[in-house]
């Protein structure tokens, strides 16, 4: 199989149409169509079928998509591995994570790396698409979701969910360091939507306690939640580091033992097994775990 034809195939899958993919790839549409036909001949399967004057994936084509993505990753890894062997060092790595993770601890960690370390580029993604990033060019990911069993991984600790208020809020005035779920339920809460793992953790804790929030507003940008909280429009729930003068307190939930525990978001670093830079990635992940522990961002488990 030709590497470029696989790239063309995935471009059509991602763009949705041959026309859109041809524009992105800067090649003529007839030439792209011929490349797809050649790939089908090489594979001896039909990847697309015509439906209502447009190409759609066949069942075999849909099954081939993850295989093609894995081939692209492995091809890139081979190229990068050869470059690393020639130079004696890993030059560049890509890490995928949420915007909150990138701002909260990945970027500050990168500021302390040296020129002897790889150039680490960040790629922002949603909580629920992080592991998919490993099939789209990311070398490793930082995720709140448990890693799949076929991945190499390292636990990084747990980021606490925090409630942010204005500086003149009663909790700030009293110097509170934590609040209960019951207290939170009496407030207007600005929180992430159900697209966020943080929201799922909070909702599960409320359900287990038999509680519900009385008034909510949803926003998926952590910095906006902090800004609105600092301005007194409500109390915000996020995992971001405090900014805009917002006051932060932890959220405590009851446990089966009767004691209260802090609501936390677990973090994991994960990468493909057999990655050419696996040793370097693991070393960086261990340094990152130490860094975020020293910064007080997480409570290590």
CORZIQUI-V586632 format. One record per run of one state. SS is the DSSP state (hx for helix, st for strand, lp for the rest). FROM is the first residue (numbers start at 1). TO is the last residue. If there is no record, write none. Layout:
ss: [SS;SS]
from: [FROM;FROM]
to: [TO;TO]
This chain:
ss: [lp;hx;lp;hx;lp;hx;lp;st;lp;st;lp;hx;lp;st;lp;hx;lp;st;lp;hx;lp;hx;lp;st;lp;st;lp;st;lp;hx;lp;st;hx;lp;st;lp;hx;lp;st;lp;hx;lp;st;lp;st;lp;st;lp;st;lp;hx;lp;st;lp]
from: [1;3;16;18;26;29;44;48;52;54;58;59;88;92;98;99;111;119;125;127;130;131;136;140;144;151;161;162;166;170;174;178;181;186;188;192;197;210;215;219;222;231;235;239;247;255;260;263;264;273;278;295;298;300]
to: [2;15;17;25;28;43;47;51;53;57;58;87;91;97;98;110;118;124;126;129;130;135;139;143;150;160;161;165;169;173;177;180;185;187;191;196;209;214;218;221;230;234;238;246;254;259;262;263;272;277;294;297;299;301]
